[in-house]
Amino acid sequence: MIATEGTVIELSWYGDAGIAVSLGGAFPPRRLAIRASHVGMSPARRGQRTPANRLALALDLLRDPAFDTLITGVSRFDELPEVIARLADGSLPALCHTVSYGDTEG
């Protein structure tokens, strides 16, 4: 449920595949907004940063301990089928659930 005057953020990394978003009847009266983001390069920013620069910046920003408060859980990659099902049905509440690709959790 999105709060009144809330924003739906559509995060796309599907290339050129279509995206369907059902707005519903409450969309206009609750003054909801849609914002889109894509992991590809923005034409306006193309050439400003190389992929290596973008990765370095992202990793540098993640070192800020303020972001640690957003992480609500960590799961190993092999646990994802169960974890995703629990995230989807709400039995595993999470704000930012991270995935560990190694043998350890985290």
C-alpha positions in Angstrom: 0.0 0.0 0.0 1.4 3.4 -1.0 0.7 6.4 1.2 -1.3 9.3 -0.1 0.9 11.5 -2.3 3.4 8.6 -2.3 5.7 7.6 -5.2 5.9 4.3 -7.0 9.5 3.8 -8.3 9.8 1.5 -11.2 13.3 0.0 -11.4 14.1 -1.5 -14.7 16.9 -3.7 -15.8 15.0 -5.7 -18.3 16.5 -4.2 -21.5 13.7 -3.6 -23.9 11.1 -5.8 -22.4 7.7 -4.2 -21.7 6.7 -3.2 -18.2 3.1 -3.3 -17.0 2.0 -1.2 -14.0 -1.6 -1.4 -12.9 -2.5 2.0 -11.5 -5.9 1.3 -10.1 -8.7 3.7 -9.3 -7.1 5.2 -6.2 -4.1 6.5 -8.2 -5.5 9.9 -9.2 -7.5 10.9 -6.0 -4.5 9.9 -3.8 -2.2 12.0 -5.9 0.3 9.2 -6.4 3.4 9.6 -8.6 5.5 7.3 -10.8 9.2 7.6 -11.2 11.3 5.4 -13.4 14.9 4.4 -13.1 17.1 2.2 -15.3 20.5 0.6 -14.6 21.7 1.6 -18.1 23.3 4.8 -19.0 21.3 8.0 -19.2 21.8 9.8 -22.5 22.2 13.1 -20.5 25.0 11.6 -18.4 26.7 9.4 -21.0 30.4 9.9 -21.0 30.6 11.5 -17.6 31.5 8.3 -15.8 32.9 5.0 -17.0 31.4 1.7 -15.7 34.5 1.4 -13.5 34.0 4.9 -12.0 30.3 4.2 -11.3 31.2 0.9 -9.6 33.9 2.6 -7.5 31.5 5.4 -6.5 28.8 2.9 -5.5 31.2 0.8 -3.4 32.5 3.9 -1.8 29.0 5.1 -0.9 28.2 1.6 0.6 31.1 2.0 3.0 29.1 4.7 4.8 27.8 3.1 8.1 24.5 5.1 7.8 23.4 2.6 5.1 23.9 -0.3 7.5 20.6 0.6 9.2 18.7 -0.1 6.0 19.9 -3.7 5.8 17.2 -5.9 7.4 18.5 -9.3 6.5 21.2 -11.4 4.7 20.6 -14.7 2.9 22.9 -17.0 0.9 22.3 -17.2 -2.8 21.2 -20.9 -2.5 18.4 -19.8 0.0 16.8 -17.4 -2.5 13.9 -19.5 -3.7 12.6 -19.8 -0.1 13.6 -16.2 0.8 11.9 -14.6 -2.2 8.7 -16.5 -1.5 8.7 -15.3 2.1 9.5 -11.7 1.0 6.6 -11.9 -1.5 4.0 -13.2 0.9 5.1 -10.8 3.7 6.2 -13.5 6.2 9.8 -12.1 6.0 9.5 -8.3 6.3 12.4 -6.5 4.9 13.5 -3.1 3.8 16.8 -4.1 2.2 17.5 -7.8 2.2 21.0 -8.6 0.8 22.3 -11.6 -0.9 25.6 -13.3 0.0 27.3 -15.2 -2.8 30.0 -16.8 -0.5 29.9 -19.4 2.2 29.3 -16.9 5.0 26.3 -14.7 5.7 27.3 -11.2 5.0 
